[in-house]
Amino acid sequence: MGNDNKEDSLSAVDVSVQTILTRIASGRFVAGQRLQESDLAEQLGVSKNVLREAFARLKQDGVLDVQRFKGAMVRRLSFEDVLKILSVNTLLFAGAMKEAAISVNKNKNNMKILKDIRQDLIDLNPRDQRDHLEGFYNIHDRILLLTENQYLSSLLNRGVSSLLKEFIIDSIPFVDEVVEHTRRLDDVLEFVERGDGEAAFEALRVWAKIERAWVNPIALNVAVGPDHAAANRGKKRSIRH
């Protein structure tokens, strides 16, 4: 009986953690927002003890700041935090590309999925920042599934990834380079489709240098050249005509 209750409690914690992450990724919870324990517990249909366990786990993952008597608050990432996270993610994602190159050439279904991903990458909305980048990160997650490596996917999808995605979607000027760069991931996926994992690995590392430049104006000059960066910096695309 006691074991059943423990399993139910753990399951409720897992669901609570995932729900909070989903709300952060969707923009419903934003950086700096305080999460009201009583209200959130009622919304999720869990006890305060379960929610506190979820808060503790998300604090450990770097998603929430939790202080005694003050509750939990969605953590604010600094530019330095984002650059460090991107550096680690680059190595992991490059490894994912290498493994995906093996899986798609062993599994016909995975090859079909890859071709669909490449088409969806081309079809990303170039006019709306949130729609474009949310679509891009959805593609990112689908690529991870091609690796058939749950440990690698788990590392790349730890809680802080939700904060990272929301930071980039909301904080980065939607300049032309962003649209061009996300679509340029297809150059990497071409190597994956050919089964050349080593080339995909190296191409992803080069591709990711531009991604890190999105959150660092100085790096943008280095990555794409000062004249090109200056001409586009601050220019946004919008569907509001």
N, C-alpha and C positions, 0 to 999 in steps of 0.2 A: 504493500500500500504506500509505504513511504517512498519507495523507488519510483512509483508511478507519478506521485506528486512532484518529485524532483525532476523527472523527465518533462512533465507538463510545464513546470516553471522555466526550465531551460529553453523549451520550445517557444514560450511566450517572450523570453528575453531575445531570442534570435529574431522573431517577428518584429519586435519593437525596434531593435537595432536597424533592421532592413527598412522599416517604415520611415524612420528618422532620416536615414541616408537617402531614401527616395525623395523625401520632401526637400532635402537640401539640394539634391541634383536638379529638381524641377523648379527651384527658386521659391518654393513655398516657405521654407525656412532660409533666412539669409544670414550672412556673417554678422556677428554682433547681437543677434536676436536672442533674448532670454526665453528659455522654454519653461513654461509654467507647469510645474509637476502635477498639480491636481487636475488641471484642465486636460493635459496631454494623456495622463493615465486614464481619464474618463473616455477620451476620444478613442484610445487604443483598446479599451476594455480590459485593462490589466491593473494589477495592484500597484501601489506606490513602490513596494519593495522590488517588484519585477522591473519597473521603470528605472529605479536607482541602479539596478544591476546593468541595465542597458546603457545608462549614462556612464557608468564606470568603465564599461568596455569601450565606449566611444571616446572617452577621455584617454584611455590607453592607446587608442589608434590615432590620437591627435586631432579628433574631429570636434570634441567639445572641451570647453573649460568648465570644470566643476569645482565650486567653492562651498565650503560648509556654511550653511544658513543663507547662502545666496542662490543656490540651485545651479542649473546648467545653462551655458550660453554657447551658441555656435561660434567656433573659433574663427578669428580673423587671420587669414594667411598674409604674411608680408611678402614683398617681392623676393626677398632672399629665400623665404620658405619655398615659394613656387619654383624658383630656379633650382634649388637643391632637389626637390621632388622630381622635376622634369629630368634632371641629370640621371637619377636612379631609374626612372621609368624608361628612359632612352635605352639603357643597357638591357633591361628586361624585355622591352618591346622588340628590340633588335634580335634577341634570342628567340622570341616568339615567331618572328618572321622566318628565322632559320628552320624552326621546327615545322612551321606551316608549309614550307617548301617541300618537306619530306611527306607530310600527310596528304597534301592535295594530289601528289603524283602516285600515291598508293591507293587512294580512295576516290572513285569517280564521283561520288556524291559530294565530297569536299571540293572537288574541282568545279563542279556546277555552282556550289555556294560561292566560291572565289570569283567566278565570272559574274555572278549576280552582284557581289560586293563591288566589283570594279565598275559595273554599270551604275550602281547607286551612287558611287563616288562622283561620277561625271554629272549625275542628275541633281546634286545638292543645290539647294536654293541659294543663289548668289546675292539675293536682295535683302534678306533678313538675317541679322546676326545670330539670334538665338536659334532659329530654325536651322540655319546652316550648320552651326557648331554642334547642336544637339544631334543632328543627323550624322555629322562626322564622328562624334563619340560613340554613337550606336554602331557605326561601321567598325570602329576601333574594337568594340566589345565582340563583334561577330568574328573579327579576324582572330581574336584570342581563342575562340571556340575551335578554330581550325587546327590549333596546335595539339589538341587532344591531351593537353598537359594541365590537369586541374591545379597543380601546385603553382605553376607559373601564372595561370589566370588568377588564382587567389592572391598572389603577391601584388599583381597589377591592379586588382580591384579592391584592395583594402580601403577601409572607410575614408581615408584622407583623399582618395580619388574624387569623391563627390565634391569636396571643398575645392579641389583643384579645377575641376570642370566648371563649377559655378564661378570661380574667380576669373577664369579665362573668358567665359561667356559674357560676364557682366562688366569686366574691368578693362578689356583690351580693345583699343580702337579697331573698328572693323574696316581696315584699310585693304586696298586691292591685294597686297601681298598675302593676306590671310586666306582669301578665296583661292588665289593661285597656288598657295602652298598646300592647302588641304587636298586639292585635286592632284597635286604633284606626288602624293603618296602612291598614285597609280603606277608611277615609274618603279617604285619599290615592289609593288604587287606583281608587276610584269616578271621580275626575277623569280618571285615566288611561284608563279604559274609555270615558268620554265623549269622549276625544280632546282634552281641555283641558290641554295641557302646561304652560301658564303657571300655572294654578290648582294643578296637581299639584306644581309646583316650589315655590310659596309654602307650600302645605299641608305638604309634607315638611319644610321648614325649621322650621315651627312644631312639628310632631310631634317633630322631633329634639331640641328643647330639653328635652323630658321625658326622652329617652334619656340625655342628658348628666347629668341630675339623678340617675340611678340610682347614679352613682359619686361623687356629691357631695351629702351630706346638706343642706348649706346651700342649694344650688341647688334641692333638692327642695322646700324651703319656698317658694321663689320661684315654682316651676313649678306646684305644685298647691295652695299655701296652707298656712300653718303648722298650722292645726287638723287638716286632713285628713291631712297628712304625719305629724304626731305620733301620730295615732290608729292609723296603720298601720305606722310604722317598726319594723323588727325582727321584725314578724310574718311567719312563714314558712308556706307551704303545703307539706304533705308527704303522701305516700301511706302513710306508716308509721303505721297506726292500731292 
